[in-house]
Amino acid sequence: MTQQIEITKNMTISTILESFPHQSQRLAQLITNAGLHCVGCGASSFETLEEGMLGHGKSQQQIEDLVKKLNVLLEEKFDIETISITKRAAEKFRFFAEEEGKKGCALRFGLMKGGCSGFEYILDYSEAPCEEDEIFESEGLCIHVKKDHAERLLGCMIDYVDGLSGAGFKISNPNVRSSCGCGRSQKY
């Protein structure tokens, strides 16, 4: 049995992201939401999480709260052989579906060519799976994905974020090799 590494305030931001590659996008989002908008900057490779937070005017309590949130995220079940949705995102999807008269629909999740980096995500309603679909289930919600998209989407976590920078569905995909600056498209 391997012991889970715990995130501490003494770890550099780059070490945190490198230690948990399948969750790095979600970890980066939490760190960014805490006020460290320089997750990708050069300072993240030598500054500890604590140094970065203190340098951005954050208190010790805010540092402790962030470390706790990061470790709670690490405790979530994560399966790179499926497509998952967080409870919050599933609830939002059901809310939007009901508002649009699509109650009981599944989530259609896929890719389309577009954007600066090559592919953009598709999130839509699906009344029934197509013959060429693979069906996933997470948080009581069926997710329909075309079989030829599944390889690039396995391991995805669909979340819903609501913050000052906007609200919407956020997808963490461990298969992405690069993405554009606007965050709307990615390359595999």
C-alpha positions in Angstrom: 0.0 0.0 0.0 1.5 3.3 -1.1 1.1 6.3 1.2 -0.6 9.3 -0.2 1.7 12.4 -0.4 0.1 15.3 1.5 0.4 18.9 0.2 2.1 21.2 2.7 2.7 25.0 2.7 6.4 24.3 2.3 6.1 22.7 -1.1 6.7 24.8 -4.2 3.8 25.3 -6.5 5.6 23.5 -9.3 6.2 20.5 -7.1 2.6 20.4 -6.1 1.5 20.4 -9.8 4.2 17.9 -10.9 3.4 15.5 -8.0 -0.2 15.2 -9.0 -0.3 15.4 -12.8 -3.8 14.0 -13.2 -5.2 16.6 -10.8 -2.9 19.5 -11.7 -5.5 21.5 -13.5 -8.0 21.4 -10.6 -5.2 22.1 -8.1 -4.0 25.0 -10.2 -7.6 26.3 -10.3 -7.8 26.2 -6.4 -4.5 27.9 -6.1 -5.6 30.6 -8.6 -8.9 31.1 -6.9 -7.0 31.7 -3.6 -5.3 34.7 -5.2 -2.1 33.3 -6.8 -2.7 34.2 -10.4 0.9 33.4 -11.2 0.6 29.6 -11.1 2.5 29.3 -14.4 5.1 32.0 -13.7 8.7 31.3 -13.1 8.4 32.1 -9.4 6.3 29.0 -8.9 9.3 26.8 -9.4 11.3 28.1 -6.4 8.7 29.8 -4.1 6.9 27.7 -1.6 3.1 27.9 -1.5 3.5 29.8 1.8 6.0 32.3 0.3 3.7 32.9 -2.7 0.6 33.4 -0.5 2.5 35.7 1.9 3.9 37.6 -1.1 0.4 38.2 -2.3 -0.7 39.6 1.0 -2.5 36.4 2.3 -2.7 35.5 6.0 -1.5 32.3 7.7 -5.2 31.3 8.1 -5.7 31.7 4.3 -2.6 29.6 3.7 -3.9 26.9 6.0 -7.4 27.0 4.4 -5.8 26.6 0.9 -3.6 23.7 2.0 -6.7 22.0 3.5 -8.7 22.5 0.3 -5.9 21.1 -1.8 -5.6 18.0 0.3 -9.4 17.5 0.3 -9.3 17.6 -3.5 -6.6 14.9 -3.5 -8.8 12.6 -1.4 -11.5 12.6 -4.1 -11.8 9.5 -6.1 -10.0 9.9 -9.4 -10.2 7.3 -12.2 -8.3 7.8 -15.4 -10.2 5.0 -17.0 -13.5 6.9 -17.0 -15.1 10.4 -17.3 -16.3 11.9 -14.1 -18.4 14.9 -13.0 -18.3 16.5 -9.6 -21.5 16.6 -7.5 -21.7 20.4 -7.9 -21.4 20.1 -11.7 -24.0 17.4 -11.9 -26.4 19.5 -9.8 -25.8 22.5 -12.1 -26.3 20.4 -15.2 -29.7 19.1 -13.9 -30.7 22.6 -12.9 -30.0 24.0 -16.4 -31.6 20.9 -18.0 -34.8 21.5 -16.0 -34.8 25.2 -16.8 -34.5 24.4 -20.5 -37.2 21.7 -20.5 -34.6 18.9 -20.9 -35.1 17.3 -17.5 -33.8 13.7 -17.5 -31.4 14.2 -20.4 -27.9 12.9 -20.3 -24.8 15.0 -20.8 -23.3 15.0 -24.3 -19.6 15.5 -23.9 -17.2 15.6 -26.8 -14.7 17.5 -28.9 -14.9 19.6 -32.0 -12.1 21.1 -34.1 -11.6 24.7 -33.4 -9.8 27.4 -31.4 -6.1 28.3 -31.3 -4.9 24.9 -30.2 -7.0 22.6 -32.3 -9.9 21.2 -30.2 -12.7 22.6 -28.1 -15.0 20.8 -25.7 -18.7 20.2 -26.4 -21.2 20.1 -23.5 -24.8 19.6 -24.5 -28.0 17.7 -23.7 -28.4 14.2 -25.0 -31.9 12.6 -25.0 -30.5 9.1 -26.1 -27.1 7.7 -26.8 -26.1 7.2 -30.5 -24.9 3.9 -31.8 -21.3 5.2 -31.9 -21.4 6.4 -28.2 -19.7 5.1 -25.2 -21.8 5.7 -22.0 -20.2 6.7 -18.7 -22.0 7.3 -15.4 -20.9 9.7 -12.6 -22.9 11.3 -9.8 -26.0 9.6 -11.1 -25.7 11.3 -14.5 -25.2 9.5 -17.8 -22.5 11.0 -20.0 -22.6 10.2 -23.7 -19.3 10.3 -25.6 -18.5 9.4 -29.2 -16.2 6.4 -29.1 -13.6 8.1 -31.3 -13.4 11.0 -28.7 -13.2 8.8 -25.7 -9.4 8.2 -25.9 -8.7 11.9 -25.5 -11.4 12.4 -22.8 -10.7 9.4 -20.5 -9.6 10.8 -17.1 -11.6 14.0 -17.5 -13.2 15.6 -14.5 -16.0 18.0 -15.3 -16.5 20.6 -12.5 -18.6 23.8 -12.2 -16.8 26.9 -10.9 -18.4 30.1 -9.8 -16.1 33.0 -9.0 -15.2 36.6 -9.8 -13.7 35.6 -13.1 -16.9 34.0 -14.2 -19.0 30.9 -13.8 -19.2 27.8 -15.9 -18.2 24.2 -16.5 -14.5 23.6 -16.1 -12.8 20.5 -17.5 -9.6 19.0 -16.2 -8.2 16.6 -18.8 -4.9 14.7 -18.0 -4.5 14.0 -21.8 -4.0 17.7 -22.8 -0.5 18.5 -24.0 -1.0 22.3 -24.4 -3.8 24.8 -24.4 -4.3 28.3 -25.7 -4.0 31.3 -23.4 -7.8 31.9 -23.3 -8.3 28.3 -22.1 -10.9 27.5 -24.6 -9.0 25.0 -26.8 -6.4 22.4 -26.3 -3.9 20.1 -28.2 -3.4 16.4 -27.6 
